[in-house]
């Protein structure tokens, strides 16, 4: 319980023993910096996330291409526009979620988790002129690809933020 209260106050306890010989030197430096000033580390990662948010577009476009491989009807530009519109909607949804949490409506904000797949389905169906099954199948793949792209993004942000 004491650890949770420290986190709520903004104190981030980082306890790690990296004195063994198996730990790479660069990891030791990162852990040492995090132990000395954890607030700065969090701020650097948040700053990197805001600066590199545009990176989600080129990370996501290849996954969109995989949904329509070798299609002569849709080009890279079409996928880029789709991804940009989709990411814009997701950002507005995240802002709405933050406002709902700030207003104390956390239960309503929790339901926003179900909105992205519905939005992706509707957007795929209408933008690419797909049928129900094609849109549903591609939505399932797109949700999976979105998690992969987000994971890649978070790895890049964490690497840049701790550097």
N, C-alpha and C positions, 0 to 999 in steps of 0.2 A: 504494500500500500504506500509505503514511503517513496518508492521509486516512481509510482504514478504521480504522486503529489509534486515531486521534483520536476517531472516532465511538464506538468500543468503550469508550473512557475517559469518554465523556459530553461530550466537547468537540465542539460543533457549529459547524464553520466556515461562516460565511455571508459569501460574497464577492459583492457585487453593486455595480455602479456605477449609481446612480440620479441622477446629477448632470445628465443630459441634460434638456432642456426638455420632452420628450414624456412623461415619467413624471409621473403625477398626484401632487399634493402628499400625499394620504393614503397612497399607496403608499410614498413616501419616508419618511414617519414610521414606518410599520410596519417597513420594512427597517432603519431606523436603530435602532429599539427591539430588533429581533432581533439586530442586530450587537452592540449594547451588552451584552445579557444574554440569550443564546439559551436558557439553562436555564429562565429565568423564562417565556419565551414558550412553551416546551414544557409547562411546568407549568400555565400558564393555559389552554392548549388542552385538556389532559387534565382539568382541573377543569371546564371548560365541557362536555366530553363526558359526564362523570358527572352533572352537574347537569341537562343537557338530554336525557338518555337517554329520558325519557318522551316526547319529541317524536317518536320513531320510531312511536308508535302513531297519532297523527293524520296523520302523513305516509303511513303505509301503508294506512290504511282506504280512502281513495279508490281506490287501486289494486285493493284487494279488490272494491270495488263494480264496477270495470270487468270483473272476471271473471264477474259475474252481473248485467249491466245490465238494468234494468227488471224484475227478478225480484220477484214479489209474495210469493214463498215465503221469501226471506231479507231481513232488514232490516239497517240500519246497526249495530244492537246485535249481531247475529250476527257480522258482520264484525269488529267491535271485539273481541269475545271471542276469535275465531279468531286475530286478530293478536296479542293479548296472550298467549295460550297459546304461539303460535309463537315470539314474541320471548323468552319465558321459557325455552323449550327451547334456543333459540340461545345465550342467555346461559350456561346450564348447560354447553352444548357448548364455549363459549369458555373457561369456567373449567376444564373437563376438559382442553382443549388446553393451557392454560397450565401445569396441573399435570404433564401428560405431558412438556412441554418442560423444566420444572424438574427432573423426575426423569431427564432425559437420553434419553427415548424420543421423539426428534424424528421418527423415521420413522413411528411409530404416530400421532403427532399430525398428520402430513401427510395421513394417510388420513381424518381427520375432515372434510376439505374436501368429501368425497363424501356425507356424512351429511345435510346440510340438504335437498338435493333429494329424497332418499328420504323424509325426515320430512315435507316439504311434500306430497308425493304421497299418503302414507298419511293425513295429517291432512285434506287436501282430500277424499279419497275417503270417509273415514268421517264427517267432520263434515257434509258437504253431501250425502251419499248419492249420489255420482257413480259412474258406470261407469269401466272402465279407460281407455277412450279420452278421455272427458271430463276425468278426473282428470289424465291425462298431458298433454293439451293445456293445461289450466289451470295445471299445474305449470310447464310451459315458460314460459308468460306470467308466472307468479308469480315465478320465479327472475329473469327480466328486470326485473320491477317492483321486486324486492327490491334489485337493484343501483342502480336509479334512486333509490329511497327512501334508500338508504345514501349515495349521492352527495349528495343534497340535505341529508341530515343532516350530513355532513362539511363541506359548505360553510357551513352555519349555525354549526357548532361552531368552525370555523376563524375565521369572521367575529367571533363573540363572543369567542373566545379571544385574538385579537390586538387587540381594541378596548380 
